[in-house]
Amino acid sequence: MIGLPAVVAVLLVVGATVVIGVYGLPVSRTTSDFLVASRSVGPGMNASAICGEYLSAASFLGVAALVLLGGVDLLWLPIGYTAGYLVLLVLVAAPLRRSGAYTLPDFAEARLGSPGLRRATAALVVVIGWLYLLPQFHGAGLTLATVTGAPQWMGTAVLLGVVVAIVTAGGMRSITFTQAFQYALKLVAITVPALVLVGVWHHRGSPDPFTGYWAVPLADPRQAHPLYATYSLVLATFVGTMGLPHVLVRFYTNPDGRAARRTAVAVIGLLGLFYLWPPVYAALGRVYAPQLATPARADTLVLQLPVLMLPGMVGRLLGALLTAGAFAAFLSTASGLTVSVAGVLSQDLVTRRRGGVREFRLGAVVAAVVPAVAAVGLGDRVSLASAVGLAFAVAASTLCPLLVLGIWWAGLTARGAAAGLVVGTTTALAAVVATYAGVSSTGWPAVLLAEPAAWTVPIAFAAAVVGSLTSPRGARGSTLPLLRLHAPESLLRADEAG
């Protein structure tokens, strides 16, 4: 237990987050400020903010936990999280920004002209956002409980209070500054202890964790059918990224499509730099903390490893630095998700008319409270990286087909898009519910439910294509929205000026 240094670290992170968030308040006045920061965020700042909100509880704590449990097969996890932005860069980033939309439901209605499809997309954004928020609140409770011995609900309550305060005060404009700061903090917090611990391992001449230790998974449910699980994981992370609402809304904040592409390129580099380190903690954990290699305890590896390797004040200080980084991860990701869900609630679901700042603030409270309460209720049944992986699978099976086909296939119709959403949602959410309910824990049923993307994504794409091809003649509607997605920037600016 790290104790007082960890408490001080958490207080400093929370204080710095509030102070930086307040900096954005004087320029957060309009609905556009709250939803998309008035589309004025440059590529460098936006890339840092994206990484700040993308590197969540799963990245900071969960990746090391799963690699500890599963060995080399799970090294695909950080690779997939990073490479997802390459797919997003090639297929989605610039066209999505050129669409001129505020939210994903905006895009769906503008592209296909269907208010019903808009509402369905809005509901999906909320579901995916809540699935992703759930492990953030659980991770905050787990972290505070691990390092201080406090009740697990206390960390969840602290995160809830800070996130609601920041988001309702300044919206997207405010959290852009805080997320950029939090990325830098997370990078330092995970890098410095890793370098120190590697130095300790080298100085002591300890066993090499990369020989033999990685050959056999320790306690990983994927070990029954590792090849299928790996391919499904890769697919979910590669294409699920483009369906994450808190990621996509960031590209609406860029001034234009060119800036959106440059942002995506910068994100790939910044994420790659961060993801060098979680596998290092997992490797050292196999030597120094094998007692943590259980599903119930693995998520605490990153926080406990410094104290296990360096008992005393140095280990406690390194643990406090990691605690600060972990809390920054929860704050930044939860803030981004709350903004994206609140935007959809206020614009599409809370009121019949398009909401303003007041509706956005109400939506932010609802967006954060629901998953926080669920996190307390589920307790230790939530695994950080696994929960986020399921959110990726749902996003890959629903919003990914809508975006890819909506941007690149003129034949997509509202009926086809709706069919893809219904089939993808039904299959992916059924897998999520069954996994949390523990319907099956062995064999093919368990791995198909735990890693559903390999079968749910193709089914969703197929349903969208079949639904479109069987739509009545003339159901495609106008081609002008599609042309806007691919028109040169200079033409769009001339059209807006005219």
C-alpha positions in Angstrom: 0.0 0.0 0.0 1.4 3.4 -1.0 -0.6 5.5 1.4 0.0 9.2 1.8 2.1 9.8 -1.3 -0.7 8.4 -3.4 -3.3 10.6 -1.8 -1.2 13.6 -2.5 -0.7 12.5 -6.1 -4.4 12.1 -6.7 -5.1 15.5 -5.1 -2.5 17.2 -7.3 -3.9 15.6 -10.4 -7.5 16.6 -9.5 -6.3 20.2 -8.6 -4.4 20.6 -11.8 -7.3 19.3 -13.9 -9.7 21.8 -12.3 -7.3 24.7 -12.7 -6.6 24.0 -16.3 -10.2 23.3 -17.0 -11.1 26.7 -15.5 -8.7 28.3 -18.0 -11.2 27.3 -20.8 -14.2 28.8 -19.1 -14.0 32.4 -20.5 -14.1 31.1 -24.0 -16.9 28.6 -23.5 -20.1 30.4 -24.2 -21.9 29.0 -27.2 -23.2 25.5 -28.0 -20.5 25.2 -30.6 -17.9 25.8 -27.9 -19.4 23.1 -25.7 -19.8 20.5 -28.4 -16.8 21.0 -30.8 -14.7 23.8 -29.4 -16.0 26.0 -32.3 -13.9 23.8 -34.7 -10.8 25.8 -33.9 -8.4 23.2 -32.4 -5.1 22.7 -34.3 -3.6 19.3 -35.1 -0.9 19.4 -32.4 -3.3 20.3 -29.5 -6.0 18.0 -30.9 -3.6 15.0 -31.2 -2.5 15.5 -27.6 -6.1 15.8 -26.4 -7.1 12.7 -28.4 -4.3 10.7 -26.8 -5.3 12.1 -23.4 -8.8 10.8 -23.7 -8.0 7.6 -25.6 -5.4 6.3 -23.1 -7.9 5.1 -20.6 -8.0 2.8 -17.6 -7.6 -0.1 -20.1 -4.4 1.4 -21.5 -2.8 2.5 -18.3 -3.6 -0.6 -16.1 -5.5 -3.1 -18.2 -3.0 -3.8 -21.0 -0.3 -4.7 -18.6 -2.7 -6.9 -16.8 -3.8 -8.8 -19.8 -0.3 -9.2 -21.1 0.7 -10.5 -17.7 -2.1 -13.1 -17.9 -1.9 -14.0 -21.6 1.8 -13.5 -22.6 2.9 -12.7 -26.1 -0.5 -13.3 -27.8 -1.8 -10.2 -25.9 0.9 -7.9 -27.3 -1.5 -7.4 -30.2 -3.6 -5.3 -27.8 -1.4 -2.2 -27.7 -0.6 -2.7 -31.4 -4.3 -2.8 -32.3 -5.1 0.2 -30.2 -2.5 2.2 -32.1 -3.1 0.8 -35.6 -6.8 1.6 -35.3 -5.9 5.2 -36.0 -4.2 4.2 -39.2 -7.5 2.7 -40.4 -9.3 5.8 -39.2 -6.8 8.1 -41.0 -7.2 6.3 -44.3 -11.0 5.8 -44.3 -12.7 8.3 -42.0 -10.9 11.3 -40.6 -11.0 13.9 -43.4 -14.4 12.9 -44.9 -16.0 13.0 -41.5 -14.7 16.5 -40.8 -15.9 17.7 -44.2 -19.4 16.5 -43.4 -19.9 19.5 -41.2 -21.7 17.5 -38.5 -21.5 18.0 -34.7 -22.2 14.4 -33.7 -22.4 11.0 -35.3 -26.2 11.1 -35.4 -25.8 14.4 -37.3 -23.7 12.6 -39.9 -26.2 9.7 -40.2 -29.1 12.0 -40.9 -27.2 14.3 -43.2 -25.9 11.3 -45.3 -29.1 9.3 -45.5 -31.9 11.8 -44.6 -33.6 9.6 -42.0 -34.6 11.1 -38.6 -35.3 7.5 -37.4 -31.7 6.5 -38.2 -30.5 9.5 -36.4 -32.3 8.5 -33.2 -31.0 4.9 -33.5 -27.4 6.1 -33.9 -27.9 8.5 -31.0 -29.0 5.6 -28.8 -26.0 3.5 -29.9 -23.5 6.3 -29.1 -25.0 6.5 -25.6 -24.7 2.7 -25.1 -21.1 2.6 -26.4 -20.2 5.6 -24.3 -21.6 4.0 -21.2 -19.8 0.7 -21.9 -16.6 2.6 -22.1 -17.3 4.8 -19.1 -18.0 1.8 -16.9 -14.3 0.6 -16.6 -13.1 4.2 -16.1 -15.2 4.6 -12.9 -14.3 1.1 -11.8 -10.7 1.8 -12.4 -10.8 4.9 -10.3 -12.3 3.0 -7.4 -9.9 0.1 -7.8 -6.9 2.5 -7.9 -7.8 4.4 -4.7 -8.7 1.2 -2.9 -5.3 -0.4 -3.9 -3.1 2.4 -2.9 -4.9 3.8 0.2 -7.3 1.1 1.4 -10.3 3.4 1.0 -13.6 1.9 0.0 -13.8 1.3 -3.7 -16.9 3.5 -4.2 -14.9 6.5 -3.0 -12.6 6.6 -6.0 -15.6 6.3 -8.2 -17.3 9.2 -6.4 -14.2 11.5 -6.7 -14.0 10.8 -10.5 -17.7 11.4 -10.9 -17.6 14.8 -9.1 -14.6 16.1 -11.0 -15.8 15.0 -14.4 -19.3 16.5 -14.0 -17.8 19.7 -12.7 -15.4 20.2 -15.6 -17.7 19.1 -18.4 -20.7 21.1 -17.2 -18.5 24.2 -16.7 -16.7 24.3 -20.0 -17.6 21.5 -22.3 -15.2 20.5 -25.2 -13.4 23.8 -25.1 -12.4 23.3 -21.5 -11.5 19.6 -21.6 -9.3 20.1 -24.6 -6.7 21.9 -22.4 -7.0 19.3 -19.6 -6.7 16.3 -21.9 -3.6 17.6 -23.6 -2.0 18.1 -20.1 -3.1 14.7 -19.0 -1.5 13.0 -22.0 1.9 14.5 -21.0 1.4 13.5 -17.4 0.4 9.9 -18.3 3.5 9.6 -20.6 5.8 10.8 -17.8 4.0 8.7 -15.2 4.4 5.4 -17.0 7.8 6.0 -18.5 9.9 7.1 -15.5 9.0 4.2 -13.2 9.4 1.8 -16.1 12.9 3.0 -16.8 13.8 2.8 -13.0 12.4 -0.7 -12.6 14.2 -2.0 -15.7 17.4 -0.6 -14.3 16.7 -2.4 -11.0 16.0 -5.7 -12.9 19.3 -5.3 -14.9 21.3 -4.4 -11.8 20.0 -7.4 -9.8 20.7 -9.9 -12.7 17.1 -11.3 -12.3 15.7 -14.0 -14.6 15.0 -12.9 -18.2 11.2 -12.5 -18.4 11.3 -12.9 -22.2 12.6 -16.5 -22.2 10.1 -19.2 -21.2 7.9 -16.9 -19.1 5.9 -15.9 -22.2 5.4 -19.3 -23.6 2.4 -20.4 -21.5 -0.5 -18.1 -20.6 -0.9 -17.9 -16.8 -4.6 -17.2 -16.4 -6.1 -16.0 -19.7 -9.5 -17.2 -20.9 -8.3 -16.9 -24.5 -5.9 -19.9 -24.1 -8.6 -22.4 -25.2 -8.6 -21.0 -28.8 -5.8 -18.4 -29.0 -5.7 -18.1 -32.8 -9.4 -17.1 -33.1 -9.2 -14.8 -30.1 -6.1 -13.0 -31.5 -7.7 -12.4 -34.9 -10.9 -11.2 -33.3 -9.1 -8.9 -30.9 -7.1 -7.5 -33.8 -10.3 -6.9 -35.9 -12.1 -5.2 -32.9 -9.2 -2.8 -32.2 -8.4 -2.0 -35.8 -11.9 -1.1 -36.9 -13.6 -0.4 -33.5 -11.6 2.8 -33.1 -13.5 4.5 -35.8 -16.8 3.7 -34.0 -15.8 5.2 -30.7 -17.9 8.4 -30.2 -15.4 10.2 -28.0 -12.7 9.7 -30.6 -14.8 10.7 -33.6 -16.1 13.9 -32.0 -12.6 15.1 -31.7 -12.2 15.3 -35.5 -15.2 17.6 -35.6 -13.1 20.2 -33.6 -10.4 20.5 -36.4 -10.7 23.5 -38.7 -10.8 21.4 -41.9 -10.2 17.9 -43.4 -6.4 18.5 -43.9 -6.0 19.3 -40.2 -8.0 16.1 -39.3 -5.6 14.0 -41.3 -2.6 15.6 -39.7 -4.1 15.1 -36.3 -4.6 11.3 -37.0 -0.9 11.0 -38.1 0.3 12.8 -34.9 -1.9 10.5 -32.8 -0.3 7.4 -34.2 3.2 8.6 -33.1 2.1 9.7 -29.6 0.2 6.5 -28.9 3.1 4.4 -30.1 5.4 6.2 -27.7 3.0 5.4 -24.8 2.3 1.8 -25.6 6.0 0.9 -25.4 5.7 0.7 -21.7 2.7 -1.4 -20.5 4.3 -4.7 -21.8 7.4 -3.8 -19.8 5.4 -3.8 -16.6 3.8 -7.1 -17.6 7.2 -8.7 -18.3 8.6 -7.6 -15.0 5.4 -8.7 -13.3 6.0 -12.3 -14.4 9.3 -12.2 -12.5 8.5 -10.1 -9.4 4.7 -10.3 -9.0 3.5 -13.8 -10.2 1.0 -13.7 -7.3 -0.9 -11.0 -9.1 -1.5 -13.2 -12.2 -5.1 -13.8 -11.5 -8.1 -12.2 -13.2 -9.2 -10.6 -9.9 -5.8 -9.0 -9.1 -4.0 -8.4 -12.4 -5.4 -4.9 -12.9 -3.4 -3.7 -9.8 0.0 -4.9 -11.3 1.2 -1.5 -12.5 0.4 0.2 -9.2 1.9 -2.5 -7.0 5.0 -3.4 -9.0 7.2 -0.5 -7.8 6.6 -1.3 -4.1 7.2 -5.1 -4.7 10.5 -4.4 -6.5 11.7 -1.5 -4.3 10.2 -1.7 -0.8 10.6 1.6 0.9 10.2 5.3 0.0 11.5 5.1 -3.5 9.0 2.4 -4.4 6.2 4.3 -2.8 7.1 7.5 -4.7 7.2 5.7 -8.0 3.8 4.1 -7.1 2.4 7.5 -6.3 3.6 8.8 -9.7 1.8 5.8 -11.4 -1.3 6.5 -9.3 -1.2 10.1 -10.6 -1.0 8.8 -14.2 -3.8 6.3 -13.6 -6.1 9.0 -12.2 -5.2 11.3 -15.1 -6.2 8.4 -17.4 -9.6 8.0 -15.8 -10.2 11.8 -15.7 -9.3 12.5 -19.3 -11.2 9.5 -20.9 -14.2 9.9 -18.7 -14.4 13.6 -19.6 -14.2 13.0 -23.3 -16.8 10.2 -23.1 -19.1 12.4 -21.0 -18.9 15.2 -23.6 -19.7 12.9 -26.5 -22.6 11.2 -24.7 -23.9 14.5 -23.3 -23.8 16.1 -26.8 -26.0 13.3 -28.2 -28.4 13.4 -25.2 -28.8 17.1 -25.5 -29.0 17.2 -29.3 -31.1 14.1 -30.0 -32.6 12.4 -27.0 -33.4 14.7 -24.0 -35.5 17.3 -25.8 -37.6 17.3 -29.0 -35.7 20.4 -30.2 -31.9 20.8 -30.6 -30.6 21.5 -27.1 -28.4 24.4 -26.0 -25.9 24.8 -23.2 -28.5 24.1 -20.4 -29.6 20.8 -22.1 -25.9 19.9 -22.6 -25.2 20.3 -18.9 -28.2 18.2 -18.0 -27.0 15.5 -20.5 -23.5 15.6 -18.9 -24.9 14.7 -15.5 -27.0 11.8 -16.9 -24.0 10.6 -19.0 -21.7 10.3 -16.0 -24.0 9.2 -13.2 -25.5 6.1 -14.9 -22.2 4.3 -15.5 -20.8 5.4 -12.2 -23.7 3.7 -10.4 -23.3 0.6 -12.6 -19.6 0.5 -11.7 -20.3 0.5 -8.0 -23.0 -2.2 -8.5 -20.8 -4.5 -10.6 -17.8 -4.2 -8.4 -14.9 -6.6 -9.1 -16.8 -8.3 -12.0 -15.5 -5.6 -14.2 -12.1 -6.3 -15.9 -10.6 -3.0 -17.2 -9.2 -4.1 -20.6 -11.8 -6.7 -21.2 -14.6 -4.2 -20.6 -13.1 -1.7 -23.0 -12.5 -4.5 -25.5 -16.2 -5.3 -25.5 -17.0 -1.6 -26.1 -14.6 -1.8 -29.1 -16.4 -4.9 -30.3 -19.8 -3.2 -30.1 -18.5 0.0 -31.9 -16.8 -2.2 -34.6 -20.1 -4.0 -35.2 -22.4 -1.0 -35.4 -21.0 2.4 -36.1 -18.0 1.2 -38.1 -20.2 -0.3 -40.9 -22.3 2.9 -40.9 -19.3 5.1 -41.3 -17.3 3.0 -43.8 -20.3 2.3 -46.1 -21.8 5.8 -45.6 -18.5 7.4 -46.7 -17.4 5.1 -49.4 -20.5 3.4 -50.9 -23.1 5.4 -52.8 -25.5 2.5 -52.7 -26.1 2.6 -48.9 -29.7 3.4 -48.0 -31.4 4.3 -44.7 -33.0 0.8 -44.7 -29.6 -0.9 -45.2 -27.9 1.3 -42.5 -30.7 0.5 -40.1 -30.4 -3.2 -40.8 -26.7 -3.1 -40.1 -27.2 -1.3 -36.9 -29.9 -3.6 -35.7 -28.0 -6.8 -36.5 -24.7 -5.5 -35.2 -26.2 -4.2 -32.0 -28.2 -7.3 -31.3 -25.3 -9.7 -31.8 -22.6 -7.6 -30.1 -24.7 -6.6 -27.1 -25.9 -10.1 -26.7 -22.2 -11.2 -26.4 -21.5 -8.4 -23.9 -24.5 -9.3 -21.7 -23.7 -13.0 -21.8 -20.0 -12.3 -20.9 -20.9 -10.2 -17.9 -23.5 -12.7 -16.8 -21.0 -15.5 -17.0 -23.2 -17.6 -19.4 -20.2 -19.7 -20.4 -16.7 -19.9 -19.1 -15.1 -22.7 -21.1 -14.6 -23.8 -24.7 -15.8 -22.2 -27.9 -18.9 -20.5 -26.4 -16.7 -18.6 -23.9 -14.3 -17.3 -26.5 -16.9 -16.5 -29.0 -18.7 -14.4 -26.4 -15.6 -12.8 -25.0 -14.2 -11.9 -28.4 -17.2 -11.5 -30.7 -15.9 -9.0 -33.3 -14.7 -11.8 -35.7 -18.3 -12.9 -36.3 -20.4 -9.8 -35.4 -18.6 -7.3 -37.7 -19.0 -9.3 -41.0 -22.6 -10.0 -40.1 -23.3 -6.3 -39.6 -21.6 -5.3 -42.9 -23.5 -8.0 -44.7 -26.9 -6.9 -43.2 -26.2 -3.3 -44.3 -25.3 -4.4 -47.9 -28.3 -6.7 -48.2 -30.7 -4.2 -46.7 -29.5 -1.6 -49.2 -29.7 -3.8 -52.2 -33.2 -4.9 -51.4 -34.5 -1.3 -50.7 -37.1 0.2 -53.0 -35.8 1.9 -56.2 -35.1 5.5 -55.5 -34.4 5.0 -51.8 -30.8 6.2 -52.1 -31.8 9.8 -52.0 -29.5 12.7 -52.9 -25.9 12.2 -53.8 -25.0 15.8 -52.6 -24.1 14.7 -49.0 -21.7 12.0 -50.4 -20.1 14.5 -52.7 -19.5 16.9 -49.8 -17.6 14.2 -48.0 -15.0 13.9 -50.8 -15.0 17.4 -52.3 -11.7 19.4 -52.2 -11.4 21.7 -49.2 -11.0 24.8 -51.5 -14.4 24.0 -53.1 -16.1 23.6 -49.7 -14.7 26.9 -48.5 -15.8 28.7 -51.6 -19.3 27.2 -51.2 -19.5 28.3 -47.6 -18.2 31.8 -48.5 -20.8 32.1 -51.2 
